[in-house]
């Protein structure tokens, strides 16, 4: 299925009409999720060089075995820039198998469902959805609908889906109700392993970061644990920061620059670690790395 003129290929709809989510679009989504070309891949690798470490083959959260990521992007006219990102930590086929989980809220301004069970058990099960602030409930319902369709035995027990958000109201008509259950299900259906499209896609479509265009991003690093090697994968949806605070690998890149404020916004992070750990006792360290940029991220 050809992408409409002016958009990228994938689950994008220029008129924002959920009915344009077609079966052939879902079937071909996986075929389109490959690196655009060698130049794109080289530029992406170069951008990560200042941060050191050894990335996985895709430098993405999908370098962690079993992880799948899907996107549904809504772009329409001048006012609709939003969507949903779906992450299957164990893949779509292993929904009932729990994984170790933890969470930390640095500022308290940010909504994520399912945290009561994560705190109680140190585990979670099923996919994770990330979208805009006013669509958290819709994304939650989308996870339930997808589970009922594909894993009815799991749904017959009980579900506490994880759905999280950042606010895209600067660039998106956030009160327009453009994200629907069907859109969320599309993101879940289109998930695959391999390279992950980044930037203005999925839940990150309408986001800002340090008064520049923000969005979705991912990376991975391999590490040694005794005689074994493991992969740490991260996915973020960024929407925070004042331009003058932008610091990259210790270099103050944004000082003296002027731009629209987005310091009262947030960043949503997902860290996947298939390595030995103690009940996810370290989620606050991710915030330490972010605060070192520096920025009052939520």
Secondary structure, 3 states (H helix, E strand, C coil): CCCCCCCCCCCEECECCHHHCCHHHHHHHHHHCCCCCHHHHHHHHHHHHHHCCECCCCCCHHHCCCCEEEEEEEEECCCEEEEEEEEECCCCCCCCCCEECCCCCCCCCCCECCHHHHHHHCEECCCEEEEEHHHHHHHHHHHHHHHHHHCHHHHCCCCCCEEEEECCCCCCCCCCCCCCHHHHHHHHHCCECCCCCCECCHHHCCCEECCEECEEEEEEEEEEECCEEEEEEEEEEEEECCHHHCEECCEECCCCCCCCCCCCCEEEEEEEECCCCCCCCCCHHHHHHHHCCCCCCC
